[in-house]
């Protein structure tokens, strides 16, 4: 009877690499491979081994069967060695088993070492590379951008790379807000922040609602402005106009956010509108003590037309305002002035709304005092109400100017989710370069590259390329997926196949690191693939100092306690009282019948008196 020895042999080898390594081991130990099937995981081989002992020849005939399967990502091998000639050779079979096992371990070291060496083509960063770059840490630090984590280890950017800004791209509902913005607003409470977001149809400011209570509980003064919410703080943009240049900046923002792409190019009209609006703002600023330094007052000035405005500006307390308007009147015709005035009436139409007048007539918060305390300034605007864009743009630019031109006791960070809803910011790429040197990091959040391209045109390329870190969530369209796939590049695939007869075949090919299909299904449930603990990766991150990574983003469940409004209620806010109902002009009081009769009688008597010839006295100095 033949002898047999078999035993399970665990390995640290990926299953797809095992067949090739086993072939090397078997041939190195003089086994003749008879059959290979990588699909089912089986290799058979035989070895004839004659031995002469004390003049007698013993003809050993060994056969070996190796079966393997995937055991949690690594191959486990069942090695069965048979000796077909003698019944007492079980120990010899065991020796052959140990020989193959030892050879398998030795040969696999070379393969695994080769796997760890840098490969040509695109690939994912390894944990070792992330650690070497300083991206992995056990703690969360306020001066480092938090990318993701699992509760024990965190992927964060060092301060220097955090200050080089980040771009986060993902359609609504893919995890952009809950994966990046909320975690950083919760974890980085030792720095002040300017936060932007767009609200939906229900008008709920998600970032504000979920983080304001926690940040307030950690010592932050909170400011909130939303043109569609009467609980907002009042902020008057003209309260911060002190120079001609300041006034001109306000004018440029209003003009930019109220000019349609289809109407650009009428330089003469726009320049005249700029000149007129600048003069009116300067005039209003001169009446600050009278409470007239606001855009609602300027909108009201147009009730009497350009000539009616002249009587106000002739005696303006601001000399530059009077000169500007005089120049406008002396160099234009009346019809032209009316057309220019009509253009500005349209641009300032927003300030005819009672709520906007109320929200911007004064400033109810001490913005100048923010330099000495921790603060979070929330700016929200409705995505479905573009008429608010001029005011949203004014507030956004005001916030950017304040944090980038003044010194603050505490570090400041910008968390600008959906920032394209706040209109064009002139020189935004240059601003990002400047604030990087001032150690003011910005996280820019958009739904798609198209948003940047539509608003910033040629500057969009700079806004996309400038941030050191870029994070992408599941795209909704093939064009965006193709762009991300191209950014990831192509991997060189070395596929070593073993034929059924035991021949080795090497094949090399290129394929995308992630295909368009892979990206369109990023993070979705897929029963054909093993799920990682905590869920599938749903975020692609391009890091400044390593290859990209595919990771699982944080979610609201990671901050369920900190975002609980019952545990961390928002500071109480007053509601501005504004009557937005249309008011009818009072009608003239109808006259009573008796009054009408008396008036008619009086009128008749007066008429009769006029018809009678007056009596003329006789005159001695005249002869008729």
C-alpha positions as CSV (number, residue, x, y, z in Angstrom):
1,X,0.0,0.0,0.0
2,X,1.2,3.5,-0.7
3,X,2.2,5.9,2.1
4,X,0.8,9.4,2.6
5,X,1.4,12.5,4.6
6,X,-0.7,15.6,4.3
7,X,-1.0,18.9,6.2
8,X,-2.5,22.4,5.9
9,X,0.2,25.0,5.2
10,X,-0.8,28.7,5.8
11,X,1.0,31.4,3.8
12,X,1.2,35.2,3.5
13,X,1.0,35.0,-0.2
14,X,-1.8,36.5,-2.3
15,X,-3.8,33.6,-4.0
16,X,-3.2,35.0,-7.5
17,X,0.6,34.7,-7.0
18,X,0.7,31.2,-5.5
19,X,0.7,29.1,-8.6
20,X,3.7,30.8,-10.0
21,X,5.7,30.4,-6.8
22,X,4.7,26.8,-6.4
23,X,5.9,26.1,-9.9
24,X,9.3,27.5,-9.0
25,X,9.5,25.5,-5.8
26,X,8.5,22.2,-7.3
27,X,11.0,22.5,-10.2
28,X,13.8,23.6,-7.9
29,X,13.3,20.4,-6.0
30,X,13.1,18.1,-9.1
31,X,9.4,17.6,-9.2
32,X,7.8,17.0,-12.6
33,X,4.6,19.0,-12.9
34,X,1.8,17.0,-14.5
35,X,-1.3,19.2,-14.2
36,X,-2.1,22.8,-13.2
37,X,-5.5,24.5,-12.9
38,X,-5.3,28.0,-11.4
39,X,-9.1,28.4,-11.5
40,X,-9.8,25.6,-9.1
41,X,-6.5,25.9,-7.3
42,X,-4.7,22.6,-7.9
43,X,-1.3,21.4,-9.0
44,X,-0.1,17.8,-9.3
45,X,3.5,16.6,-9.8
46,X,5.6,13.5,-9.5
47,X,9.2,12.6,-8.7
48,X,11.1,9.3,-9.1
49,X,13.9,9.0,-6.6
50,X,16.0,5.8,-6.6
51,X,18.3,5.4,-3.6
52,X,21.0,2.7,-3.0
53,X,21.2,1.6,0.6
54,X,23.8,-1.1,1.5
55,X,24.0,-2.2,-2.1
56,X,20.3,-2.4,-2.6
57,X,18.3,0.0,-4.8
58,X,15.1,1.4,-3.5
59,X,12.9,3.0,-6.2
60,X,10.7,5.6,-4.5
61,X,7.9,7.1,-6.6
62,X,6.5,10.2,-5.1
63,X,3.4,12.2,-6.1
64,X,2.3,15.5,-4.7
65,X,-1.1,17.2,-4.8
66,X,-1.3,20.9,-3.8
67,X,-4.7,22.5,-3.3
68,X,-5.1,26.1,-2.3
69,X,-7.9,28.6,-1.5
70,X,-8.4,32.2,-0.4
71,X,-8.3,32.6,3.4
72,X,-9.0,36.2,4.2
73,X,-7.0,37.5,1.3
74,X,-4.1,35.1,1.7
75,X,-3.6,31.6,0.3
76,X,-3.9,28.5,2.5
77,X,-2.4,25.3,0.9
78,X,-3.2,21.7,1.6
79,X,-0.1,19.7,0.7
80,X,-0.5,16.0,0.2
81,X,2.6,13.8,-0.5
82,X,2.2,10.1,-1.5
83,X,4.9,7.5,-2.0
84,X,3.4,4.8,-4.3
85,X,5.8,1.9,-3.9
86,X,6.3,1.1,-0.3
87,X,3.9,1.1,2.7
88,X,6.5,2.2,5.4
89,X,7.6,5.5,3.8
90,X,5.3,7.9,5.7
91,X,8.2,9.6,7.3
92,X,9.8,10.1,3.9
93,X,6.6,11.7,2.7
94,X,6.8,14.0,5.7
95,X,10.3,15.0,4.7
96,X,9.2,15.8,1.2
97,X,6.3,17.9,2.7
98,X,8.7,19.9,4.9
99,X,11.1,20.3,1.9
100,X,8.3,21.8,-0.3
101,X,7.0,23.9,2.6
102,X,10.4,25.4,3.3
103,X,11.0,26.0,-0.4
104,X,7.6,27.7,-0.8
105,X,8.5,30.1,2.0
106,X,11.9,30.9,0.6
107,X,10.7,31.4,-2.9
108,X,7.8,33.6,-1.8
109,X,10.1,36.0,0.0
110,X,11.6,37.1,-3.3
111,X,8.1,37.6,-4.9
112,X,6.8,39.6,-1.9
113,X,9.9,41.8,-1.8
114,X,9.4,42.5,-5.5
115,X,5.8,43.5,-4.8
116,X,7.0,46.1,-2.2
117,X,9.4,47.7,-4.7
118,X,8.1,50.7,-6.6
119,X,6.4,49.7,-9.8
120,X,6.2,51.5,-13.1
121,X,2.8,53.1,-14.0
122,X,0.0,54.2,-11.8
123,X,-0.7,52.6,-8.4
124,X,-2.1,53.3,-5.0
125,X,0.1,54.6,-2.1
126,X,1.1,52.0,0.4
127,X,0.7,52.4,4.2
128,X,4.5,52.6,4.5
129,X,4.6,55.5,2.1
130,X,1.8,57.3,3.9
131,X,3.6,56.9,7.2
132,X,6.9,58.1,5.7
133,X,5.2,61.2,4.3
134,X,3.8,62.0,7.8
135,X,0.2,61.4,6.9
136,X,-0.7,58.8,9.4
137,X,-1.2,59.7,13.1
138,X,-2.9,58.4,16.2
139,X,-4.3,61.8,17.1
140,X,-6.2,64.6,15.4
141,X,-4.5,68.0,15.5
142,X,-6.2,71.3,14.9
143,X,-3.6,72.6,12.5
144,X,-3.9,69.5,10.2
145,X,-6.6,68.8,7.6
146,X,-8.4,65.7,8.6
147,X,-9.0,63.5,5.5
148,X,-10.4,60.3,7.1
149,X,-9.8,57.8,10.0
150,X,-11.1,54.7,11.7
151,X,-11.1,55.9,15.4
152,X,-7.6,54.6,16.0
153,X,-5.5,55.8,13.0
154,X,-6.1,59.0,11.1
155,X,-5.1,60.2,7.6
156,X,-4.2,63.9,8.0
157,X,-2.1,66.5,6.2
158,X,0.8,68.2,8.0
159,X,0.4,71.9,8.6
160,X,2.5,73.0,5.7
161,X,0.5,70.9,3.2
162,X,-2.8,71.9,4.9
163,X,-1.9,75.5,4.2
164,X,-1.6,74.7,0.5
165,X,-5.4,74.2,0.4
166,X,-7.7,71.4,-0.6
167,X,-10.3,70.9,-3.3
168,X,-13.3,68.5,-2.6
169,X,-15.5,67.5,-5.5
170,X,-18.7,65.5,-5.2
171,X,-22.3,65.8,-6.3
172,X,-25.1,66.4,-3.7
173,X,-25.6,63.4,-1.4
174,X,-22.2,61.6,-2.1
175,X,-20.6,62.5,1.2
176,X,-18.6,65.7,0.5
177,X,-20.2,67.7,3.4
178,X,-20.4,64.9,5.9
179,X,-17.0,63.4,4.9
180,X,-14.8,66.4,4.9
181,X,-16.5,69.7,6.1
182,X,-18.3,68.5,9.2
183,X,-15.4,66.4,10.6
184,X,-13.0,69.3,10.3
185,X,-15.4,71.8,11.8
186,X,-15.9,69.5,14.8
187,X,-12.2,68.5,15.2
188,X,-10.6,71.9,14.6
189,X,-12.3,74.0,17.2
190,X,-9.1,75.8,18.3
191,X,-9.1,77.8,15.0
192,X,-11.6,80.3,13.8
193,X,-13.4,79.7,10.6
194,X,-15.4,81.2,7.7
195,X,-17.9,78.7,6.5
196,X,-20.0,78.9,3.3
197,X,-22.8,76.6,2.1
198,X,-25.8,76.5,-0.2
199,X,-29.3,75.7,1.1
200,X,-31.9,73.7,-0.7
201,X,-35.6,74.2,-1.2
202,X,-36.4,73.9,2.5
203,X,-33.8,76.6,3.3
204,X,-31.9,74.5,5.9
205,X,-28.3,75.4,6.3
206,X,-26.8,72.0,7.0
207,X,-23.3,72.9,8.1
208,X,-24.6,75.7,10.3
209,X,-27.3,73.5,11.9
210,X,-25.0,70.6,12.7
211,X,-21.9,72.4,13.9
212,X,-22.8,75.8,15.3
213,X,-23.9,74.3,18.7
214,X,-20.6,72.4,19.2
215,X,-18.4,75.3,18.1
216,X,-20.3,77.7,20.3
217,X,-19.9,75.3,23.3
218,X,-16.2,75.4,22.6
219,X,-15.9,79.1,23.0
220,X,-16.7,80.4,19.5
221,X,-18.6,83.6,18.8
222,X,-20.9,82.6,16.0
223,X,-22.1,84.9,13.2
224,X,-24.7,83.8,10.7
225,X,-25.9,85.5,7.5
226,X,-28.4,84.0,5.1
227,X,-30.4,86.4,2.9
228,X,-33.4,84.0,3.1
229,X,-33.5,83.7,6.9
230,X,-34.7,86.5,9.2
231,X,-32.8,85.0,12.1
232,X,-29.7,86.1,10.4
233,X,-27.4,88.7,11.9
234,X,-27.7,92.1,10.2
235,X,-24.7,93.2,8.2
236,X,-24.4,96.3,6.1
237,X,-21.7,96.1,3.5
238,X,-21.4,99.9,3.3
239,X,-20.4,100.1,7.0
240,X,-17.0,99.0,5.8
241,X,-16.5,101.5,3.0
242,X,-13.9,104.1,4.1
243,X,-12.2,104.9,0.8
244,X,-12.9,105.4,-2.9
245,X,-11.3,102.1,-3.5
246,X,-13.6,100.4,-1.0
247,X,-16.6,101.9,-2.8
248,X,-15.3,100.8,-6.1
249,X,-14.9,97.2,-4.9
250,X,-18.6,97.1,-3.8
251,X,-19.6,98.4,-7.2
252,X,-17.5,95.7,-9.0
253,X,-19.1,92.9,-7.0
254,X,-22.6,94.2,-7.7
255,X,-21.9,94.6,-11.4
256,X,-20.2,91.3,-11.7
257,X,-23.0,89.3,-10.0
258,X,-25.8,91.1,-11.9
259,X,-24.4,90.9,-15.5
260,X,-25.5,88.0,-17.6
261,X,-22.9,86.3,-19.8
262,X,-25.2,87.1,-22.8
263,X,-25.1,90.8,-22.0
264,X,-21.4,91.2,-21.5
265,X,-19.6,93.5,-23.9
266,X,-21.6,96.8,-23.6
267,X,-18.6,98.6,-22.1
268,X,-20.0,102.1,-22.5
269,X,-23.2,101.4,-20.5
270,X,-21.4,99.4,-17.8
271,X,-18.7,102.0,-17.3
272,X,-21.4,104.7,-16.9
273,X,-23.3,102.5,-14.4
274,X,-20.1,102.0,-12.5
275,X,-19.4,105.8,-12.4
276,X,-22.9,106.6,-11.2
277,X,-23.1,103.9,-8.6
278,X,-19.7,104.7,-7.2
279,X,-20.8,108.3,-6.7
280,X,-24.0,107.3,-5.0
281,X,-22.2,105.0,-2.6
282,X,-19.8,107.7,-1.7
283,X,-22.7,110.1,-1.1
284,X,-24.5,107.5,1.1
285,X,-21.4,106.9,3.1
286,X,-21.2,110.6,3.9
287,X,-24.7,110.3,5.4
288,X,-23.7,107.5,7.8
289,X,-24.6,109.5,10.9
290,X,-28.1,109.9,9.5
291,X,-28.5,106.2,9.0
292,X,-28.6,106.4,5.2
293,X,-25.3,104.6,4.4
294,X,-27.0,101.5,2.9
295,X,-27.9,100.2,-0.5
296,X,-31.7,100.5,0.2
297,X,-31.3,104.3,0.5
298,X,-29.4,104.3,-2.8
299,X,-32.1,102.3,-4.5
300,X,-34.7,104.8,-3.3
301,X,-32.8,107.7,-4.8
302,X,-33.8,106.6,-8.3
303,X,-37.5,107.4,-7.6
304,X,-37.1,110.9,-9.1
305,X,-34.7,109.9,-11.9
306,X,-31.2,111.3,-12.6
307,X,-32.3,114.9,-12.4
308,X,-34.0,114.3,-9.0
309,X,-30.8,112.7,-7.7
310,X,-28.8,115.8,-8.7
311,X,-30.4,118.0,-6.0
312,X,-29.1,115.5,-3.4
313,X,-25.6,115.1,-4.7
314,X,-25.0,118.8,-5.4
315,X,-24.8,119.3,-1.6
316,X,-23.2,115.9,-0.8
317,X,-20.9,115.9,2.2
318,X,-18.5,113.8,0.2
319,X,-16.8,116.0,-2.4
320,X,-15.8,113.1,-4.6
321,X,-19.5,112.1,-4.9
322,X,-20.6,115.6,-6.0
323,X,-17.8,115.7,-8.6
324,X,-18.5,112.3,-9.9
325,X,-22.2,113.1,-10.4
326,X,-21.5,116.5,-11.9
327,X,-19.2,114.8,-14.4
328,X,-21.9,112.3,-15.2
329,X,-24.5,115.0,-15.8
330,X,-22.2,117.2,-17.9
331,X,-21.0,114.4,-20.2
332,X,-24.3,112.6,-21.0
333,X,-27.6,113.4,-22.6
334,X,-30.9,113.0,-20.8
335,X,-32.0,109.9,-22.7
336,X,-28.6,108.3,-22.1
337,X,-28.8,109.1,-18.3
338,X,-32.2,107.5,-18.1
339,X,-31.0,104.3,-19.7
340,X,-28.0,104.2,-17.3
341,X,-30.3,104.8,-14.3
342,X,-32.7,102.1,-15.5
343,X,-29.8,99.7,-15.6
344,X,-28.9,100.4,-12.0
345,X,-32.5,100.2,-10.9
346,X,-32.5,96.7,-12.2
347,X,-29.2,95.8,-10.5
348,X,-30.4,97.2,-7.1
349,X,-33.9,95.6,-7.4
350,X,-33.0,93.2,-4.6
351,X,-33.0,96.0,-2.1
352,X,-36.7,96.7,-2.8
353,X,-37.4,93.5,-0.8
354,X,-38.3,94.4,2.8
355,X,-36.3,91.6,4.3
356,X,-33.2,92.5,2.4
357,X,-33.6,96.2,3.4
358,X,-33.9,95.1,7.0
359,X,-31.0,92.7,6.9
360,X,-28.6,95.2,5.4
361,X,-29.7,98.6,6.9
362,X,-27.2,98.3,9.8
363,X,-24.7,95.9,11.3
364,X,-25.7,94.2,14.5
365,X,-22.5,92.3,15.2
366,X,-19.0,93.6,16.1
367,X,-17.0,92.3,13.2
368,X,-14.0,94.4,14.2
369,X,-13.9,92.7,17.6
370,X,-13.4,89.2,16.1
371,X,-9.7,89.7,15.9
372,X,-9.4,89.0,19.7
373,X,-11.6,85.9,20.0
374,X,-12.4,82.6,18.5
375,X,-15.2,82.9,16.0
376,X,-17.1,81.0,13.3
377,X,-18.7,83.1,10.5
378,X,-21.4,81.1,8.7
379,X,-22.6,82.3,5.2
380,X,-25.4,80.6,3.5
381,X,-27.4,81.3,0.3
382,X,-30.3,79.5,-1.4
383,X,-29.1,77.6,-4.4
384,X,-32.5,77.9,-6.1
385,X,-32.8,81.7,-5.7
386,X,-30.2,83.4,-7.9
387,X,-31.7,86.8,-7.2
388,X,-29.8,86.7,-3.9
389,X,-26.4,86.4,-5.6
390,X,-25.4,90.1,-5.4
391,X,-25.9,90.1,-1.7
392,X,-24.3,86.7,-1.2
393,X,-21.3,87.9,-3.2
394,X,-21.0,91.1,-1.2
395,X,-21.0,89.1,2.1
396,X,-18.5,86.5,0.8
397,X,-16.1,89.1,-0.4
398,X,-16.5,91.1,2.9
399,X,-15.6,88.0,4.9
400,X,-12.6,87.1,2.7
401,X,-11.3,90.7,2.9
402,X,-11.6,90.8,6.6
403,X,-9.8,87.5,7.4
404,X,-7.1,88.1,4.7
405,X,-6.2,91.7,5.5
406,X,-6.4,91.9,9.3
407,X,-4.4,90.2,12.1
408,X,-6.2,87.7,14.3
409,X,-5.2,86.3,17.7
410,X,-6.3,82.8,16.7
411,X,-5.5,80.9,13.4
412,X,-8.3,81.2,10.8
413,X,-9.3,78.5,8.3
414,X,-11.8,78.8,5.3
415,X,-14.3,76.0,4.8
416,X,-15.9,77.1,1.5
417,X,-18.5,74.4,0.6
418,X,-20.5,75.2,-2.6
419,X,-18.6,78.5,-2.8
420,X,-19.4,79.0,-6.5
421,X,-23.0,79.9,-5.4
422,X,-21.5,83.1,-3.9
423,X,-20.5,84.5,-7.2
424,X,-17.2,85.4,-8.8
425,X,-14.3,86.5,-6.6
426,X,-11.9,88.6,-8.6
427,X,-8.3,87.3,-8.4
428,X,-9.3,84.2,-6.4
429,X,-6.2,82.1,-7.5
430,X,-4.0,85.0,-6.5
431,X,-5.8,85.2,-3.1
432,X,-5.2,81.5,-2.5
433,X,-1.4,82.1,-3.1
434,X,-1.3,85.0,-0.7
435,X,-3.3,83.4,2.2
436,X,-1.1,80.3,1.9
437,X,1.9,82.4,3.0
438,X,-0.3,83.8,5.8
439,X,-1.1,80.3,7.0
440,X,-4.8,80.6,6.2
441,X,-5.8,77.2,4.7
442,X,-8.9,76.9,2.5
443,X,-11.0,73.9,1.7
444,X,-12.9,74.5,-1.6
445,X,-16.1,72.4,-2.1
446,X,-17.8,72.0,-5.5
447,X,-20.1,69.5,-7.1
448,X,-18.3,69.4,-10.4
449,X,-15.4,70.9,-12.3
450,X,-18.1,72.4,-14.6
451,X,-19.2,74.8,-11.8
452,X,-15.6,76.3,-11.6
453,X,-15.3,76.4,-15.4
454,X,-18.6,78.2,-15.9
455,X,-17.9,80.8,-13.3
456,X,-14.1,81.3,-13.5
457,X,-13.5,80.5,-17.1
458,X,-9.7,80.4,-17.8
459,X,-8.9,80.8,-14.1
460,X,-10.7,77.5,-13.3
461,X,-7.5,75.6,-14.3
462,X,-5.6,77.4,-11.6
463,X,-8.2,76.7,-9.0
464,X,-8.2,73.0,-9.9
465,X,-4.4,72.6,-10.1
466,X,-3.4,74.9,-7.2
467,X,-4.8,73.0,-4.1
468,X,-2.2,70.4,-2.8
469,X,-4.9,67.9,-1.9
470,X,-7.8,66.9,-4.1
471,X,-10.6,64.6,-2.9
472,X,-13.3,63.1,-5.2
473,X,-16.5,61.4,-4.3
474,X,-18.7,59.3,-6.7
475,X,-19.3,61.3,-9.8
476,X,-22.7,61.3,-11.5
477,X,-21.6,61.6,-15.2
478,X,-19.2,59.9,-17.5
479,X,-17.3,63.1,-18.4
480,X,-16.2,63.8,-14.8
481,X,-15.5,60.1,-14.2
482,X,-13.2,60.1,-17.3
483,X,-11.3,63.2,-16.0
484,X,-10.7,61.5,-12.7
485,X,-9.7,58.2,-14.4
486,X,-7.2,60.1,-16.5
487,X,-5.8,61.9,-13.5
488,X,-5.2,58.5,-11.8
489,X,-3.3,57.2,-14.8
490,X,-2.7,53.7,-16.2
491,X,-1.3,50.8,-14.2
492,X,1.1,48.3,-15.8
493,X,-0.3,44.8,-15.2
494,X,2.2,41.9,-15.1
495,X,0.1,38.8,-15.3
496,X,2.1,35.6,-14.9
497,X,-0.1,32.6,-16.0
498,X,0.7,28.9,-15.6
499,X,-0.7,26.7,-18.3
500,X,-2.3,23.3,-17.6
501,X,1.0,21.6,-18.7
502,X,3.0,23.7,-16.3
503,X,4.5,26.3,-18.7
504,X,4.9,29.8,-17.4
505,X,3.5,32.7,-19.6
506,X,4.3,36.3,-18.8
507,X,1.9,39.0,-20.1
508,X,2.1,42.7,-19.6
509,X,-0.7,45.2,-20.3
510,X,-1.9,48.7,-19.4
511,X,-5.3,49.4,-17.9
512,X,-6.7,52.4,-15.9
513,X,-6.0,52.3,-12.2
514,X,-9.8,52.9,-11.9
515,X,-12.0,52.8,-15.0
516,X,-14.9,55.1,-15.7
517,X,-17.2,52.3,-14.7
518,X,-15.3,51.8,-11.4
519,X,-15.7,55.5,-10.6
520,X,-19.4,55.7,-11.5
521,X,-19.9,52.9,-9.0
522,X,-17.5,54.1,-6.3
523,X,-18.6,53.0,-2.9
524,X,-21.8,51.2,-4.1
525,X,-22.8,47.7,-2.7
526,X,-21.2,45.0,-4.8
527,X,-21.7,41.4,-3.8
528,X,-19.0,40.2,-6.1
529,X,-16.3,41.9,-4.0
530,X,-15.4,41.6,-0.4
531,X,-16.5,44.5,1.8
532,X,-13.8,46.1,3.9
533,X,-14.6,46.7,7.6
534,X,-16.6,49.8,7.9
535,X,-17.7,49.7,4.2
536,X,-16.3,50.1,0.7
537,X,-13.9,53.0,-0.2
538,X,-16.0,55.9,-1.4
539,X,-13.4,58.6,-1.8
540,X,-10.3,59.1,-4.1
541,X,-7.7,61.4,-2.6
542,X,-4.7,62.9,-4.4
543,X,-2.0,63.7,-1.9
544,X,0.9,66.1,-2.3
545,X,3.8,63.8,-1.3
546,X,2.6,60.2,-2.2
547,X,0.6,58.3,-4.8
548,X,-3.2,58.6,-4.5
549,X,-5.3,56.6,-2.1
550,X,-8.8,55.0,-2.2
551,X,-10.3,55.3,1.2
552,X,-13.6,55.2,3.2
553,X,-14.6,58.7,4.1
554,X,-15.9,59.7,7.5
555,X,-19.6,60.2,7.9
556,X,-22.2,61.8,10.3
557,X,-22.3,58.6,12.3
558,X,-18.7,59.3,13.4
559,X,-20.0,62.6,14.9
560,X,-23.5,61.7,16.0
561,X,-22.9,63.1,19.5
562,X,-21.2,66.3,18.4
563,X,-23.9,67.1,15.8
564,X,-26.8,66.3,18.2
565,X,-28.7,69.6,18.5
566,X,-30.2,68.4,21.8
567,X,-26.8,68.0,23.4
568,X,-25.3,71.0,21.7
569,X,-28.1,73.5,21.0
570,X,-27.5,76.4,18.7
571,X,-27.3,79.8,20.4
572,X,-30.7,81.5,20.6
573,X,-31.3,84.0,17.8
574,X,-33.9,86.8,17.5
575,X,-36.2,86.9,14.5
576,X,-36.4,90.2,12.6
577,X,-39.9,91.5,12.3
578,X,-40.6,92.4,8.6
579,X,-44.0,92.9,7.0
580,X,-43.5,91.7,3.4
581,X,-47.2,92.0,2.4
582,X,-48.1,94.3,-0.4
583,X,-49.6,97.6,0.8
584,X,-52.3,99.3,-1.2
585,X,-52.2,103.0,-1.6
586,X,-55.1,104.6,0.3
587,X,-58.0,105.7,-1.9
588,X,-59.4,109.3,-1.8
589,X,-62.4,109.6,0.6
590,X,-65.7,109.7,-1.5
591,X,-67.6,113.0,-1.1
592,X,-71.0,113.1,0.6
593,X,-74.1,114.1,-1.5
594,X,-74.7,117.3,0.4
595,X,-71.1,118.4,-0.1
596,X,-71.4,117.7,-3.8
597,X,-74.7,119.7,-3.9
598,X,-73.1,122.7,-2.1
599,X,-70.1,122.6,-4.4
600,X,-72.4,122.5,-7.5
601,X,-74.5,125.5,-6.1
602,X,-71.3,127.5,-5.4
603,X,-70.0,126.8,-8.8
604,X,-73.3,127.9,-10.5
605,X,-73.4,131.1,-8.5
606,X,-69.9,131.9,-9.4
607,X,-70.6,131.3,-13.1
608,X,-73.7,133.5,-13.0
609,X,-71.7,136.3,-11.3
610,X,-69.2,136.2,-14.1
611,X,-72.0,136.4,-16.7
612,X,-73.6,139.6,-15.2
613,X,-72.4,143.0,-16.5
614,X,-71.0,145.1,-13.7
615,X,-72.7,148.5,-13.0
616,X,-70.5,151.4,-14.3
617,X,-70.7,154.9,-12.6
618,X,-71.0,158.1,-14.7
619,X,-67.6,159.7,-15.3
620,X,-67.4,163.5,-15.8
621,X,-64.1,163.4,-17.7
622,X,-65.4,161.1,-20.4
623,X,-67.9,161.6,-23.2
624,X,-69.7,158.7,-24.7
